[in-house]
Amino acid sequence: MSRVTQSADALLQQFRGKEKYLLEGDLLPESIAEAYEIQVAYQGSLAAEYGAVAGYKIAYTTTALQQASGISEPVAGVILSNNVRHSPAVLDAADFLQPGIECEVGVRLGRDLPASGAPYDRDGVSEAVSEVMTAFEVVDNRRTQGQDTQTQLLTTISSNILNAGVVLGQPVSDWQGINLPGCRGYMEINGELVGEGMGADVMGHPLEPLAWLANALADQGRELKAGMVVITGSIVSPKWLVAGDSALIEIEGLGKAELSVK
């Protein structure tokens, strides 16, 4: 059995056992490329229960986060179809080790971005975007503390970068006139402002990460399909929730999204 298969199986067992993710020894991938192979295998093993890949998340979209992790570009994970929710949504705390949320610009693709079309730039991917919306990323903190930077990075990519789904606000189809980099976004938890940021905080423009993703997937022989949702990186640092909490995010021009935890 290959390391990719063994590591994916280990992550699946840890997920089902509500354990923190841990890949060590022979299970730890030797490279970022191998970590993505494990991610694909692991998420594929969840498809029967959580559905097929419905989109992607992009993380580490700031230089500071990349430098802290020893990388020079973002990272990506998949969003499975049964984990796509719409505002207002209710999360069950029992489904998580430590639920958290981020505030992001989300997009839905109106047409494919095939690998054969790479390399893509921001203008090229913009033409494929049919809708833009405010989006929560829902995350579950299953990181094992005390790991060195490289081990944590490789484990995080392999285990799908904490993703536990998205909650989407109302889509905006006539988005082209909105100044996405200049849009302010904010997050409230239980009515209290806990964070804010700008669209420009993610690589200068929320669609720059989308171009990066299309090219990164093309390098792996994969592609973005029409109908997929992509969340482009958080403009508010992750905030952790407990049962009884409610949260609201709003991005100027794109509207609000709400969720609560029971």
Buried (B, 14 or more C-beta within 10 A) or exposed (E): EEBBBBBBBBBBEBBEEEEBBBBEEEBBBEEBEBBBBBBBBBBBBBBEEBBEBBBBBBBBBBEEBBEEBEBEBBBBBBBBBBBBBEBBBEBEBEEBBBBBBBBBBBBBBEEBBBBEBBEBEBEBBBEBBBBBBBBBBBBBBBBBEEBEEEBBBBBBBBBBBBBBBBBBBEBBEEBEEBEBBEBEBBBBBEEEEBBBBBBBBBBEBBBBBBBBBBBBBBEEEBBBBEEBBBBBBBBBEBBEBEEEBBBBBBBBBBBBBBBBBE
